[in-house]
Amino acid sequence: MFPERLDGARILYFTPEGEYGRMYYETGGIGADFKYLDICQYHGSDKFCLFCGNARKEVETDSLWDSMEACMSVAECFWGKTVLWSEK
């Protein structure tokens, strides 16, 4: 089961487990494999966060956007494919 919150933010949309990219160290080594994408919102905020998570559903990196649609668009543009979202 997917958690209700990540890093204190409420999950609005999430993806099935997949290959969503990697984060690399400056030395070239793999820092993290992104297995999940999540769109979240912090209480009282009008902004939306796009989280990239690892296999343990922990946030590895995030970015802040003005809308859910912007998060979805950025995810699809960055990964170059349609992203399947599930509403929480």
PDB file as gemmi writes it, atoms N, CA and C in Angstrom:
CRYST1    1.000    1.000    1.000  90.00  90.00  90.00 P 1                      
ATOM      1  N   MET A   1       0.840  -1.183   0.000  1.00  0.00           N  
ATOM      2  CA  MET A   1       0.000   0.000   0.000  1.00  0.00           C  
ATOM      3  C   MET A   1       0.885   1.247   0.000  1.00  0.00           C  
ATOM      4  N   PHE A   2       0.468   2.229  -0.742  1.00  0.00           N  
ATOM      5  CA  PHE A   2       1.229   3.467  -0.838  1.00  0.00           C  
ATOM      6  C   PHE A   2       0.924   4.342   0.377  1.00  0.00           C  
ATOM      7  N   PRO A   3       1.932   5.026   0.918  1.00  0.00           N  
ATOM      8  CA  PRO A   3       1.694   5.871   2.099  1.00  0.00           C  
ATOM      9  C   PRO A   3       0.762   7.044   1.773  1.00  0.00           C  
ATOM     10  N   GLU A   4       0.199   7.643   2.801  1.00  0.00           N  
ATOM     11  CA  GLU A   4      -0.662   8.821   2.641  1.00  0.00           C  
ATOM     12  C   GLU A   4       0.164  10.096   2.481  1.00  0.00           C  
ATOM     13  N   ARG A   5       1.366  10.096   3.088  1.00  0.00           N  
ATOM     14  CA  ARG A   5       2.228  11.285   3.087  1.00  0.00           C  
ATOM     15  C   ARG A   5       3.674  10.895   2.806  1.00  0.00           C  
ATOM     16  N   LEU A   6       4.388  11.843   2.216  1.00  0.00           N  
ATOM     17  CA  LEU A   6       5.833  11.726   2.018  1.00  0.00           C  
ATOM     18  C   LEU A   6       6.464  13.022   2.488  1.00  0.00           C  
ATOM     19  N   ASP A   7       7.450  12.926   3.323  1.00  0.00           N  
ATOM     20  CA  ASP A   7       8.141  14.111   3.858  1.00  0.00           C  
ATOM     21  C   ASP A   7       7.167  15.158   4.400  1.00  0.00           C  
ATOM     22  N   GLY A   8       6.054  14.706   4.961  1.00  0.00           N  
ATOM     23  CA  GLY A   8       5.073  15.615   5.548  1.00  0.00           C  
ATOM     24  C   GLY A   8       4.060  16.177   4.570  1.00  0.00           C  
ATOM     25  N   ALA A   9       4.198  15.869   3.289  1.00  0.00           N  
ATOM     26  CA  ALA A   9       3.269  16.366   2.272  1.00  0.00           C  
ATOM     27  C   ALA A   9       2.245  15.283   1.930  1.00  0.00           C  
ATOM     28  N   ARG A  10       1.012  15.703   1.677  1.00  0.00           N  
ATOM     29  CA  ARG A  10      -0.055  14.767   1.312  1.00  0.00           C  
ATOM     30  C   ARG A  10       0.118  14.339  -0.145  1.00  0.00           C  
ATOM     31  N   ILE A  11       0.059  13.042  -0.385  1.00  0.00           N  
ATOM     32  CA  ILE A  11       0.167  12.509  -1.744  1.00  0.00           C  
ATOM     33  C   ILE A  11      -1.169  12.696  -2.455  1.00  0.00           C  
ATOM     34  N   LEU A  12      -1.116  13.301  -3.636  1.00  0.00           N  
ATOM     35  CA  LEU A  12      -2.314  13.504  -4.455  1.00  0.00           C  
ATOM     36  C   LEU A  12      -2.370  12.496  -5.597  1.00  0.00           C  
ATOM     37  N   TYR A  13      -1.218  12.275  -6.239  1.00  0.00           N  
ATOM     38  CA  TYR A  13      -1.101  11.326  -7.345  1.00  0.00           C  
ATOM     39  C   TYR A  13       0.208  10.568  -7.195  1.00  0.00           C  
ATOM     40  N   PHE A  14       0.212   9.317  -7.657  1.00  0.00           N  
ATOM     41  CA  PHE A  14       1.427   8.509  -7.624  1.00  0.00           C  
ATOM     42  C   PHE A  14       1.449   7.596  -8.842  1.00  0.00           C  
ATOM     43  N   THR A  15       2.608   7.049  -9.126  1.00  0.00           N  
ATOM     44  CA  THR A  15       2.766   6.153 -10.267  1.00  0.00           C  
ATOM     45  C   THR A  15       2.953   4.720  -9.781  1.00  0.00           C  
ATOM     46  N   PRO A  16       2.733   3.758 -10.682  1.00  0.00           N  
ATOM     47  CA  PRO A  16       3.126   2.392 -10.345  1.00  0.00           C  
ATOM     48  C   PRO A  16       4.657   2.316 -10.331  1.00  0.00           C  
ATOM     49  N   GLU A  17       5.189   1.286  -9.717  1.00  0.00           N  
ATOM     50  CA  GLU A  17       6.644   1.125  -9.711  1.00  0.00           C  
ATOM     51  C   GLU A  17       7.138   0.983 -11.141  1.00  0.00           C  
ATOM     52  N   GLY A  18       8.231   1.665 -11.450  1.00  0.00           N  
ATOM     53  CA  GLY A  18       8.796   1.627 -12.792  1.00  0.00           C  
ATOM     54  C   GLY A  18      10.202   2.178 -12.806  1.00  0.00           C  
ATOM     55  N   GLU A  19      10.704   2.413 -13.991  1.00  0.00           N  
ATOM     56  CA  GLU A  19      12.036   2.991 -14.181  1.00  0.00           C  
ATOM     57  C   GLU A  19      11.854   4.446 -14.589  1.00  0.00           C  
ATOM     58  N   TYR A  20      12.076   5.367 -13.661  1.00  0.00           N  
ATOM     59  CA  TYR A  20      11.856   6.789 -13.909  1.00  0.00           C  
ATOM     60  C   TYR A  20      13.149   7.598 -13.890  1.00  0.00           C  
ATOM     61  N   GLY A  21      14.262   6.928 -14.049  1.00  0.00           N  
ATOM     62  CA  GLY A  21      15.530   7.634 -14.132  1.00  0.00           C  
ATOM     63  C   GLY A  21      16.439   7.357 -12.958  1.00  0.00           C  
ATOM     64  N   ARG A  22      17.566   8.049 -12.996  1.00  0.00           N  
ATOM     65  CA  ARG A  22      18.589   7.884 -11.962  1.00  0.00           C  
ATOM     66  C   ARG A  22      19.166   9.228 -11.581  1.00  0.00           C  
ATOM     67  N   MET A  23      19.701   9.259 -10.369  1.00  0.00           N  
ATOM     68  CA  MET A  23      20.481  10.402  -9.903  1.00  0.00           C  
ATOM     69  C   MET A  23      21.918   9.900  -9.788  1.00  0.00           C  
ATOM     70  N   TYR A  24      22.857  10.691 -10.311  1.00  0.00           N  
ATOM     71  CA  TYR A  24      24.263  10.292 -10.303  1.00  0.00           C  
ATOM     72  C   TYR A  24      25.080  11.199  -9.398  1.00  0.00           C  
ATOM     73  N   TYR A  25      26.089  10.614  -8.787  1.00  0.00           N  
ATOM     74  CA  TYR A  25      27.068  11.397  -8.042  1.00  0.00           C  
ATOM     75  C   TYR A  25      27.982  12.105  -9.033  1.00  0.00           C  
ATOM     76  N   GLU A  26      28.662  13.143  -8.590  1.00  0.00           N  
ATOM     77  CA  GLU A  26      29.610  13.854  -9.452  1.00  0.00           C  
ATOM     78  C   GLU A  26      30.699  12.927  -9.972  1.00  0.00           C  
ATOM     79  N   THR A  27      31.016  11.888  -9.223  1.00  0.00           N  
ATOM     80  CA  THR A  27      32.042  10.923  -9.634  1.00  0.00           C  
ATOM     81  C   THR A  27      31.546   9.971 -10.709  1.00  0.00           C  
ATOM     82  N   GLY A  28      30.242  10.012 -10.998  1.00  0.00           N  
ATOM     83  CA  GLY A  28      29.663   9.155 -12.021  1.00  0.00           C  
ATOM     84  C   GLY A  28      28.919   7.953 -11.475  1.00  0.00           C  
ATOM     85  N   GLY A  29      29.084   7.659 -10.192  1.00  0.00           N  
ATOM     86  CA  GLY A  29      28.370   6.536  -9.585  1.00  0.00           C  
ATOM     87  C   GLY A  29      26.885   6.827  -9.445  1.00  0.00           C  
ATOM     88  N   ILE A  30      26.109   5.766  -9.361  1.00  0.00           N  
ATOM     89  CA  ILE A  30      24.659   5.910  -9.220  1.00  0.00           C  
ATOM     90  C   ILE A  30      24.324   6.274  -7.785  1.00  0.00           C  
ATOM     91  N   GLY A  31      23.640   7.395  -7.614  1.00  0.00           N  
ATOM     92  CA  GLY A  31      23.215   7.840  -6.290  1.00  0.00           C  
ATOM     93  C   GLY A  31      21.872   7.262  -5.901  1.00  0.00           C  
ATOM     94  N   ALA A  32      20.968   7.136  -6.876  1.00  0.00           N  
ATOM     95  CA  ALA A  32      19.635   6.596  -6.591  1.00  0.00           C  
ATOM     96  C   ALA A  32      18.950   6.224  -7.897  1.00  0.00           C  
ATOM     97  N   ASP A  33      18.159   5.168  -7.842  1.00  0.00           N  
ATOM     98  CA  ASP A  33      17.261   4.802  -8.933  1.00  0.00           C  
ATOM     99  C   ASP A  33      15.871   5.294  -8.560  1.00  0.00           C  
ATOM    100  N   PHE A  34      15.229   6.005  -9.481  1.00  0.00           N  
ATOM    101  CA  PHE A  34      13.877   6.501  -9.233  1.00  0.00           C  
ATOM    102  C   PHE A  34      12.874   5.430  -9.659  1.00  0.00           C  
ATOM    103  N   LYS A  35      12.115   4.929  -8.703  1.00  0.00           N  
ATOM    104  CA  LYS A  35      11.140   3.865  -8.957  1.00  0.00           C  
ATOM    105  C   LYS A  35       9.701   4.357  -8.912  1.00  0.00           C  
ATOM    106  N   TYR A  36       9.479   5.526  -8.313  1.00  0.00           N  
ATOM    107  CA  TYR A  36       8.136   6.096  -8.193  1.00  0.00           C  
ATOM    108  C   TYR A  36       8.188   7.597  -8.431  1.00  0.00           C  
ATOM    109  N   LEU A  37       7.096   8.136  -8.943  1.00  0.00           N  
ATOM    110  CA  LEU A  37       6.888   9.579  -9.010  1.00  0.00           C  
ATOM    111  C   LEU A  37       5.634   9.884  -8.203  1.00  0.00           C  
ATOM    112  N   ASP A  38       5.656  10.987  -7.505  1.00  0.00           N  
ATOM    113  CA  ASP A  38       4.519  11.386  -6.684  1.00  0.00           C  
ATOM    114  C   ASP A  38       4.286  12.882  -6.847  1.00  0.00           C  
ATOM    115  N   ILE A  39       3.028  13.272  -6.874  1.00  0.00           N  
ATOM    116  CA  ILE A  39       2.672  14.684  -6.816  1.00  0.00           C  
ATOM    117  C   ILE A  39       2.046  14.907  -5.445  1.00  0.00           C  
ATOM    118  N   CYS A  40       2.631  15.823  -4.698  1.00  0.00           N  
ATOM    119  CA  CYS A  40       2.238  16.045  -3.308  1.00  0.00           C  
ATOM    120  C   CYS A  40       2.012  17.527  -3.052  1.00  0.00           C  
ATOM    121  N   GLN A  41       1.355  17.799  -1.932  1.00  0.00           N  
ATOM    122  CA  GLN A  41       1.121  19.189  -1.533  1.00  0.00           C  
ATOM    123  C   GLN A  41       1.227  19.290  -0.018  1.00  0.00           C  
ATOM    124  N   TYR A  42       1.965  20.305   0.430  1.00  0.00           N  
ATOM    125  CA  TYR A  42       2.090  20.574   1.859  1.00  0.00           C  
ATOM    126  C   TYR A  42       0.876  21.354   2.345  1.00  0.00           C  
ATOM    127  N   HIS A  43       0.455  21.090   3.565  1.00  0.00           N  
ATOM    128  CA  HIS A  43      -0.678  21.775   4.181  1.00  0.00           C  
ATOM    129  C   HIS A  43      -0.473  23.295   4.127  1.00  0.00           C  
ATOM    130  N   GLY A  44      -1.478  24.008   3.653  1.00  0.00           N  
ATOM    131  CA  GLY A  44      -1.434  25.462   3.607  1.00  0.00           C  
ATOM    132  C   GLY A  44      -0.701  26.039   2.412  1.00  0.00           C  
ATOM    133  N   SER A  45      -0.184  25.185   1.544  1.00  0.00           N  
ATOM    134  CA  SER A  45       0.554  25.664   0.370  1.00  0.00           C  
ATOM    135  C   SER A  45      -0.327  25.585  -0.871  1.00  0.00           C  
ATOM    136  N   ASP A  46      -0.145  26.539  -1.788  1.00  0.00           N  
ATOM    137  CA  ASP A  46      -0.851  26.475  -3.062  1.00  0.00           C  
ATOM    138  C   ASP A  46       0.050  25.916  -4.160  1.00  0.00           C  
ATOM    139  N   LYS A  47       1.249  25.477  -3.808  1.00  0.00           N  
ATOM    140  CA  LYS A  47       2.211  24.892  -4.752  1.00  0.00           C  
ATOM    141  C   LYS A  47       2.138  23.367  -4.685  1.00  0.00           C  
ATOM    142  N   PHE A  48       2.689  22.718  -5.698  1.00  0.00           N  
ATOM    143  CA  PHE A  48       2.690  21.266  -5.793  1.00  0.00           C  
ATOM    144  C   PHE A  48       4.121  20.772  -5.971  1.00  0.00           C  
ATOM    145  N   CYS A  49       4.433  19.654  -5.335  1.00  0.00           N  
ATOM    146  CA  CYS A  49       5.774  19.070  -5.400  1.00  0.00           C  
ATOM    147  C   CYS A  49       5.742  17.817  -6.263  1.00  0.00           C  
ATOM    148  N   LEU A  50       6.721  17.698  -7.143  1.00  0.00           N  
ATOM    149  CA  LEU A  50       6.948  16.465  -7.886  1.00  0.00           C  
ATOM    150  C   LEU A  50       8.100  15.759  -7.188  1.00  0.00           C  
ATOM    151  N   PHE A  51       7.804  14.626  -6.559  1.00  0.00           N  
ATOM    152  CA  PHE A  51       8.808  13.847  -5.848  1.00  0.00           C  
ATOM    153  C   PHE A  51       9.245  12.673  -6.713  1.00  0.00           C  
ATOM    154  N   CYS A  52      10.539  12.379  -6.698  1.00  0.00           N  
ATOM    155  CA  CYS A  52      11.094  11.170  -7.296  1.00  0.00           C  
ATOM    156  C   CYS A  52      11.516  10.275  -6.145  1.00  0.00           C  
ATOM    157  N   GLY A  53      10.973   9.062  -6.095  1.00  0.00           N  
ATOM    158  CA  GLY A  53      11.224   8.192  -4.960  1.00  0.00           C  
ATOM    159  C   GLY A  53      11.933   6.902  -5.331  1.00  0.00           C  
ATOM    160  N   ASN A  54      12.590   6.319  -4.335  1.00  0.00           N  
ATOM    161  CA  ASN A  54      13.304   5.059  -4.530  1.00  0.00           C  
ATOM    162  C   ASN A  54      12.368   3.868  -4.288  1.00  0.00           C  
ATOM    163  N   ALA A  55      12.918   2.658  -4.336  1.00  0.00           N  
ATOM    164  CA  ALA A  55      12.118   1.442  -4.179  1.00  0.00           C  
ATOM    165  C   ALA A  55      11.494   1.329  -2.792  1.00  0.00           C  
ATOM    166  N   ARG A  56      12.061   2.012  -1.806  1.00  0.00           N  
ATOM    167  CA  ARG A  56      11.504   2.008  -0.446  1.00  0.00           C  
ATOM    168  C   ARG A  56      10.471   3.123  -0.256  1.00  0.00           C  
ATOM    169  N   LYS A  57      10.127   3.787  -1.356  1.00  0.00           N  
ATOM    170  CA  LYS A  57       9.159   4.897  -1.361  1.00  0.00           C  
ATOM    171  C   LYS A  57       9.647   6.084  -0.544  1.00  0.00           C  
ATOM    172  N   GLU A  58      10.954   6.297  -0.540  1.00  0.00           N  
ATOM    173  CA  GLU A  58      11.568   7.451   0.116  1.00  0.00           C  
ATOM    174  C   GLU A  58      11.892   8.492  -0.942  1.00  0.00           C  
ATOM    175  N   VAL A  59      11.718   9.755  -0.612  1.00  0.00           N  
ATOM    176  CA  VAL A  59      11.986  10.840  -1.558  1.00  0.00           C  
ATOM    177  C   VAL A  59      13.492  10.999  -1.756  1.00  0.00           C  
ATOM    178  N   GLU A  60      13.911  10.986  -3.011  1.00  0.00           N  
ATOM    179  CA  GLU A  60      15.316  11.207  -3.360  1.00  0.00           C  
ATOM    180  C   GLU A  60      15.550  12.631  -3.858  1.00  0.00           C  
ATOM    181  N   THR A  61      14.575  13.170  -4.576  1.00  0.00           N  
ATOM    182  CA  THR A  61      14.675  14.537  -5.089  1.00  0.00           C  
ATOM    183  C   THR A  61      13.261  15.085  -5.298  1.00  0.00           C  
ATOM    184  N   ASP A  62      13.163  16.406  -5.347  1.00  0.00           N  
ATOM    185  CA  ASP A  62      11.851  17.019  -5.546  1.00  0.00           C  
ATOM    186  C   ASP A  62      11.984  18.322  -6.308  1.00  0.00           C  
ATOM    187  N   SER A  63      10.859  18.784  -6.830  1.00  0.00           N  
ATOM    188  CA  SER A  63      10.799  20.091  -7.486  1.00  0.00           C  
ATOM    189  C   SER A  63       9.424  20.691  -7.201  1.00  0.00           C  
ATOM    190  N   LEU A  64       9.363  22.011  -7.181  1.00  0.00           N  
ATOM    191  CA  LEU A  64       8.152  22.738  -6.801  1.00  0.00           C  
ATOM    192  C   LEU A  64       7.526  23.390  -8.034  1.00  0.00           C  
ATOM    193  N   TRP A  65       6.190  23.248  -8.168  1.00  0.00           N  
ATOM    194  CA  TRP A  65       5.479  23.759  -9.334  1.00  0.00           C  
ATOM    195  C   TRP A  65       4.197  24.462  -8.905  1.00  0.00           C  
ATOM    196  N   ASP A  66       3.658  25.272  -9.827  1.00  0.00           N  
ATOM    197  CA  ASP A  66       2.449  26.052  -9.544  1.00  0.00           C  
ATOM    198  C   ASP A  66       1.159  25.249  -9.657  1.00  0.00           C  
ATOM    199  N   SER A  67       1.192  24.113 -10.357  1.00  0.00           N  
ATOM    200  CA  SER A  67      -0.031  23.332 -10.548  1.00  0.00           C  
ATOM    201  C   SER A  67       0.284  21.844 -10.667  1.00  0.00           C  
ATOM    202  N   MET A  68      -0.756  21.023 -10.465  1.00  0.00           N  
ATOM    203  CA  MET A  68      -0.616  19.577 -10.680  1.00  0.00           C  
ATOM    204  C   MET A  68      -0.316  19.298 -12.141  1.00  0.00           C  
ATOM    205  N   GLU A  69      -0.964  20.051 -13.014  1.00  0.00           N  
ATOM    206  CA  GLU A  69      -0.767  19.856 -14.444  1.00  0.00           C  
ATOM    207  C   GLU A  69       0.685  20.108 -14.835  1.00  0.00           C  
ATOM    208  N   ALA A  70       1.306  21.120 -14.216  1.00  0.00           N  
ATOM    209  CA  ALA A  70       2.718  21.400 -14.493  1.00  0.00           C  
ATOM    210  C   ALA A  70       3.587  20.231 -14.043  1.00  0.00           C  
ATOM    211  N   CYS A  71       3.301  19.668 -12.878  1.00  0.00           N  
ATOM    212  CA  CYS A  71       4.051  18.496 -12.400  1.00  0.00           C  
ATOM    213  C   CYS A  71       3.946  17.348 -13.396  1.00  0.00           C  
ATOM    214  N   MET A  72       2.737  17.081 -13.855  1.00  0.00           N  
ATOM    215  CA  MET A  72       2.518  15.981 -14.793  1.00  0.00           C  
ATOM    216  C   MET A  72       3.229  16.231 -16.114  1.00  0.00           C  
ATOM    217  N   SER A  73       3.155  17.457 -16.595  1.00  0.00           N  
ATOM    218  CA  SER A  73       3.801  17.819 -17.853  1.00  0.00           C  
ATOM    219  C   SER A  73       5.319  17.690 -17.763  1.00  0.00           C  
ATOM    220  N   VAL A  74       5.895  18.177 -16.679  1.00  0.00           N  
ATOM    221  CA  VAL A  74       7.344  18.089 -16.481  1.00  0.00           C  
ATOM    222  C   VAL A  74       7.781  16.630 -16.431  1.00  0.00           C  
ATOM    223  N   ALA A  75       7.029  15.804 -15.711  1.00  0.00           N  
ATOM    224  CA  ALA A  75       7.368  14.381 -15.606  1.00  0.00           C  
ATOM    225  C   ALA A  75       7.377  13.728 -16.983  1.00  0.00           C  
ATOM    226  N   GLU A  76       6.351  13.983 -17.781  1.00  0.00           N  
ATOM    227  CA  GLU A  76       6.283  13.366 -19.105  1.00  0.00           C  
ATOM    228  C   GLU A  76       7.361  13.906 -20.033  1.00  0.00           C  
ATOM    229  N   CYS A  77       7.635  15.190 -19.954  1.00  0.00           N  
ATOM    230  CA  CYS A  77       8.675  15.794 -20.791  1.00  0.00           C  
ATOM    231  C   CYS A  77      10.047  15.238 -20.422  1.00  0.00           C  
ATOM    232  N   PHE A  78      10.320  15.154 -19.128  1.00  0.00           N  
ATOM    233  CA  PHE A  78      11.625  14.691 -18.665  1.00  0.00           C  
ATOM    234  C   PHE A  78      11.860  13.228 -19.018  1.00  0.00           C  
ATOM    235  N   TRP A  79      10.849  12.368 -18.817  1.00  0.00           N  
ATOM    236  CA  TRP A  79      11.032  10.944 -19.071  1.00  0.00           C  
ATOM    237  C   TRP A  79      10.725  10.573 -20.514  1.00  0.00           C  
ATOM    238  N   GLY A  80      10.145  11.482 -21.257  1.00  0.00           N  
ATOM    239  CA  GLY A  80       9.914  11.247 -22.677  1.00  0.00           C  
ATOM    240  C   GLY A  80       8.867  10.186 -22.976  1.00  0.00           C  
ATOM    241  N   LYS A  81       7.979   9.942 -22.033  1.00  0.00           N  
ATOM    242  CA  LYS A  81       6.926   8.958 -22.259  1.00  0.00           C  
ATOM    243  C   LYS A  81       5.711   9.315 -21.411  1.00  0.00           C  
ATOM    244  N   THR A  82       4.587   8.709 -21.750  1.00  0.00           N  
ATOM    245  CA  THR A  82       3.376   8.927 -20.974  1.00  0.00           C  
ATOM    246  C   THR A  82       3.546   8.326 -19.589  1.00  0.00           C  
ATOM    247  N   VAL A  83       3.191   9.080 -18.577  1.00  0.00           N  
ATOM    248  CA  VAL A  83       3.274   8.616 -17.193  1.00  0.00           C  
ATOM    249  C   VAL A  83       1.860   8.277 -16.731  1.00  0.00           C  
ATOM    250  N   LEU A  84       1.677   7.086 -16.187  1.00  0.00           N  
ATOM    251  CA  LEU A  84       0.374   6.657 -15.689  1.00  0.00           C  
ATOM    252  C   LEU A  84       0.238   7.054 -14.225  1.00  0.00           C  
ATOM    253  N   TRP A  85      -0.707   7.929 -13.943  1.00  0.00           N  
ATOM    254  CA  TRP A  85      -0.918   8.435 -12.586  1.00  0.00           C  
ATOM    255  C   TRP A  85      -2.144   7.788 -11.965  1.00  0.00           C  
ATOM    256  N   SER A  86      -2.063   7.505 -10.678  1.00  0.00           N  
ATOM    257  CA  SER A  86      -3.213   7.056  -9.890  1.00  0.00           C  
ATOM    258  C   SER A  86      -3.506   8.127  -8.857  1.00  0.00           C  
ATOM    259  N   GLU A  87      -4.786   8.436  -8.703  1.00  0.00           N  
ATOM    260  CA  GLU A  87      -5.171   9.429  -7.701  1.00  0.00           C  
ATOM    261  C   GLU A  87      -5.216   8.771  -6.331  1.00  0.00           C  
ATOM    262  N   LYS A  88      -4.689   9.459  -5.341  1.00  0.00           N  
ATOM    263  CA  LYS A  88      -4.660   8.924  -3.973  1.00  0.00           C  
ATOM    264  C   LYS A  88      -5.993   9.130  -3.311  1.00  0.00           C  
TER     265      LYS A  88                                                      
END                                                                             
